[in-house]
Amino acid sequence: MTVVVPALLAQTVDELAAQEARIQAFATRVHVDIMDGQFAPTVSVPPTDITWPEAWEVDMHVMYGQPASQIKNLIDTQPSLVIIHAEAEGNLLECVQTLQKAGIKAGIALQRSTVPTDVADLINVVDHVLIFSGNLGQY
């Protein structure tokens, strides 16, 4: 079965709520972008302020330079999948393993400049790979 997964990108809780309301009638799975304003030039709603309808499956795309700083918040939020960038700083393997131990699928996003063989150690342990061809923080 094909599933359409709308992407949500919001700078405020009200903007996120409006986006959720527009798609709630047909969405069962969503992709929520969160950004720190450093790794990606845009700042979004922090994971601690994000809520969604109980029936939704939520993927969170973390565009943070230091994703480890948000792992506890992400685990507390309980999305189905958390995608971090291979280009981020810190111990990304530890981030992935911590998410997976918490019962959350972990993914890795690769920007255009990242060669998959350079991050094969991460690709081999994650549940999802996102080939990111866009501009960080923008639709």
GUVOZA-952140 format. One line per 2 residues: number of its first residue (from 1); for each residue x negated, y, z negated of C-alpha. Coordinates in Angstrom, 2 decimals, always signed. Example, Ala and Ser with C-alpha at 12.3 -4.5 7.8 and 13.67 -1.06 7.14 Angstrom:
% GUVOZA-952140
1) -12.30,-4.50,-7.80 ~ -13.67,-1.06,-7.14;
This chain:
% GUVOZA-952140
1) +0.00,+0.00,+0.00 ~ -1.27,+3.44,+0.89;
3) -1.40,+5.98,-1.93 ~ -1.63,+9.71,-1.29;
5) -3.82,+11.26,-4.00 ~ -3.36,+15.03,-4.17;
7) -6.29,+17.07,-5.47 ~ -5.64,+19.69,-8.14;
9) -8.02,+22.58,-8.69 ~ -6.93,+25.24,-11.16;
11) -8.58,+28.00,-13.14 ~ -5.79,+28.32,-15.74;
13) -3.41,+25.99,-17.55 ~ -0.44,+27.80,-15.95;
15) -1.89,+27.36,-12.46 ~ -2.46,+23.65,-13.15;
17) +1.09,+23.24,-14.47 ~ +2.48,+24.88,-11.33;
19) +0.45,+22.56,-9.10 ~ +1.59,+19.53,-11.09;
21) +5.24,+20.62,-10.81 ~ +4.96,+20.88,-7.00;
23) +3.77,+17.29,-6.62 ~ +5.43,+15.52,-9.54;
25) +8.31,+14.23,-7.41 ~ +6.03,+12.12,-5.20;
27) +2.64,+11.77,-6.87 ~ +1.68,+8.69,-8.85;
29) -2.06,+9.31,-8.77 ~ -3.90,+12.66,-8.75;
31) -7.47,+13.88,-8.46 ~ -8.22,+16.72,-10.89;
33) -11.32,+18.83,-10.27 ~ -13.05,+20.34,-13.29;
35) -15.94,+22.78,-12.96 ~ -18.32,+24.53,-15.33;
37) -19.07,+27.66,-13.27 ~ -22.73,+26.65,-13.01;
39) -22.96,+23.38,-11.10 ~ -19.96,+24.55,-9.10;
41) -19.43,+28.31,-8.78 ~ -15.86,+28.13,-10.05;
43) -14.66,+27.67,-13.64 ~ -11.63,+25.46,-14.15;
45) -9.36,+24.41,-16.95 ~ -11.50,+22.45,-19.44;
47) -10.68,+18.76,-19.89 ~ -9.40,+19.40,-23.42;
49) -6.58,+21.56,-21.97 ~ -5.49,+19.20,-19.21;
51) -2.31,+17.18,-19.58 ~ -0.24,+15.25,-17.07;
53) +2.95,+13.20,-16.81 ~ +2.60,+9.85,-18.57;
55) +3.28,+7.84,-15.41 ~ +0.38,+9.38,-13.49;
57) -2.95,+7.73,-12.82 ~ -5.55,+10.51,-13.05;
59) -9.02,+10.72,-11.54 ~ -11.18,+13.54,-12.95;
61) -13.92,+14.88,-10.71 ~ -16.48,+16.47,-13.04;
63) -18.51,+19.20,-11.37 ~ -20.64,+19.99,-14.41;
65) -24.41,+20.38,-14.44 ~ -24.52,+18.50,-17.75;
67) -21.66,+15.97,-17.62 ~ -22.77,+14.37,-20.90;
69) -21.51,+17.51,-22.65 ~ -17.94,+16.53,-21.66;
71) -17.98,+12.74,-22.05 ~ -16.30,+12.76,-25.50;
73) -13.63,+15.19,-24.27 ~ -13.04,+13.07,-21.18;
75) -12.70,+9.90,-23.23 ~ -10.23,+11.67,-25.53;
77) -8.22,+12.80,-22.48 ~ -8.08,+9.21,-21.12;
79) -8.06,+9.56,-17.34 ~ -8.20,+6.36,-15.31;
81) -11.41,+7.37,-13.55 ~ -14.14,+9.93,-14.18;
83) -16.40,+10.90,-11.28 ~ -19.69,+12.64,-12.06;
85) -22.20,+14.02,-9.59 ~ -25.42,+12.17,-8.85;
87) -27.09,+15.57,-8.62 ~ -26.19,+16.52,-12.21;
89) -28.72,+16.59,-15.04 ~ -29.08,+14.19,-17.93;
91) -28.83,+10.47,-18.40 ~ -26.09,+9.71,-15.88;
93) -26.37,+5.95,-16.36 ~ -25.61,+6.42,-20.06;
95) -22.60,+8.60,-19.16 ~ -21.29,+5.88,-16.83;
97) -21.80,+3.13,-19.40 ~ -20.14,+5.18,-22.18;
99) -17.07,+5.76,-20.01 ~ -16.85,+2.12,-19.02;
101) -17.17,+0.96,-22.65 ~ -14.23,+3.25,-23.44;
103) -12.14,+1.49,-20.78 ~ -12.40,+4.31,-18.24;
105) -13.59,+3.61,-14.71 ~ -16.68,+5.58,-13.76;
107) -17.54,+7.00,-10.37 ~ -20.39,+8.87,-8.79;
109) -20.08,+11.69,-6.26 ~ -22.77,+12.22,-3.65;
111) -23.23,+15.56,-1.95 ~ -24.27,+15.72,+1.70;
113) -27.96,+16.09,+0.80 ~ -28.08,+13.02,-1.46;
115) -29.42,+9.84,+0.10 ~ -27.50,+6.84,-1.27;
117) -30.63,+4.69,-1.65 ~ -32.07,+7.38,-3.96;
119) -29.24,+6.73,-6.45 ~ -28.75,+3.01,-5.80;
121) -29.14,+2.25,-9.52 ~ -25.99,+4.30,-10.21;
123) -24.08,+3.09,-7.17 ~ -24.62,-0.50,-8.29;
125) -22.93,+0.03,-11.67 ~ -20.05,+2.43,-10.92;
127) -16.49,+1.55,-10.00 ~ -16.10,+4.27,-7.36;
129) -18.26,+6.29,-4.98 ~ -17.09,+9.65,-3.65;
131) -18.90,+11.00,-0.61 ~ -18.44,+14.71,-1.15;
133) -18.57,+16.66,+2.08 ~ -16.89,+19.87,+0.95;
135) -18.01,+22.92,-0.96 ~ -18.14,+22.54,-4.73;
137) -15.24,+24.21,-6.49 ~ -13.18,+24.81,-3.34;
139) -10.46,+22.95,-1.48;
